[in-house]
């Protein structure tokens, strides 16, 4: 059963990345009114703006990844009766 979870887990992770990116873009747009966060090498932004954007992006990605991974594991357990490890 563990072998079955590996490809499912990979698919869930890809979907999680896409969802996390969409969530971050919405949060950033609500905070700054911009469609993209500044890149680390963007000259028109301050250190503070770049680091806050990076920290926020990391927090959003971590939160969404944990939520989606947990949902995938509980769904797998519901279907198979075993927890993926």
N, C-alpha and C positions, 0 to 999 in steps of 0.2 A: 504493500500500500504506500510505503514511503516513496517508491519510484514514481507512483502516480502523482504525488504532490509536487515533485520537482518541476515538471513543465507547467503545471497549474500555478505554482508559486511564481515562476518567471513571468507568466502572462499577467498575473495580478500585480507584480512589481512594475511592469511596463505601463499598465493602466494607471497605477498609482502615480507614476512619474508624470503622466499626462494630466491627471487630475490636479496634482500638486502645482504644476506649472500654471494651469488655468486659475486655480485659487490664488496663487501669488500675484498673477497679473491683475486680477480683480482687486485684491487688497492694495496693491501698489497704485492702481488707477484711482481708487477711492481716497488714498492718502495724498497722492501727489498730482493726480490728474494727468499722468503720463502713461503711455501704453507699455513702456519698457523701463526697467530699472537701469541705473547707470552701470556700465562695465567698470571694472577696476582701473582700466586705463583711460577712461573718459576724462578729458582735460577740463571740461566745463563744470565738473562737480567737485565739491570739496571732499576731503578725506572723510569727514563725518557723514556726508550723504552716501558715499560709496559703502562705508562700513555698516551703516544702519541698514541699507538695502541688502547687503550680503547676510547680515544677521537675521533679518526678517525672512529672507528667502530660505535660509537654512532651517529656521524654526518652522516655517510653513511646510517645507518638504519633509522634515522629520515627523511632524504631527500627522500629515496625510499618509506618509509611508507606514507609520505605526498603526494607524486606524485601518488602512486597507489590508495590511499584512494580518492584523488581528481578525478582521472580518473574514478574510480568506481561510485562516486556520479554523475559526469556529464553524464556517460553512462546510469545510472539509470534514470536520468532526461530526457535523450533523448528517452528512451523507454516508460516511464510512464507519462511524462509531469509534474512531481512533484519532488522537491528537497528533498532528504532524510534528516531527522533531528533526 
